[in-house]
């Protein structure tokens, strides 16, 4: 089994599986092994007959700050491409699970962490949650799934979001129809469980509704293909990409050259 499972907590409460990223010291950043571990546990929960819904969340003050940039420093281009493929397989698994998957977002959901939340069927967020794609700040771009936002925020706001790396609040995304509930931080899991339990138990119908909606979204926005992973892999090998990562680790502003 992947050692990444050590970075995941999981339990089942009254037919609801609660799966938590557990790297609070890294704001639940997902290195390659953690993504593998999360895939294994979500897949396991999806197959359990005593589990009707799955909640994804994070320990500490973040849902997930995205991919672990420190790991990027040791990666070859092949390693980076593989990392993107594993991430996209994880998001696809969540989209294809024939049970409701709910993101309970506490704190930061950035980059791949935002995409992880977007892969879920429903999102409950605490009032202090912040969402964004900061990859541009280190010369990269998101690796998969951000096109889902096109139907909510539109192409103009999405370009601004991706080009500036700005963060959005839970309330802003609620108004855009991306988030289902905005709640007090101390009520986050209770509200997510209540939402899970409110789903009518006609599971064959639930599964089919999920499939129809997701397949329609895929046809309209092509939200799950290899384009994002391919493009960010090209950026990983640019001068700006290498400088951005180095500057991030050194906690300084990057000196971008546009090449």
Buried (B, 14 or more C-beta within 10 A) or exposed (E): EBEBBEBBBBEBEEBBBBBBBBBBEBBBBBBBBBBBBBBBBBEBBBEEEEBBBBBBBBBBBBBBBBBBBEBBEEBEEEBBBBBBBBBBBBBBBBBBBEBBBBBBBBBBBBBBBBBBBBBBBBBBBBEBBBBBBBBBBBBBBBBBBBBBBBBBBEEEBBEEBBEEBBBBBBEBBBEBEBBBBBBEEEBBBEBBBBBBEEBEEEBEEBBEEBEEEBEEBBEEBEBBEBEBBEBBBEBBEBEBBBBBBBBBEEEEEBEBEEE
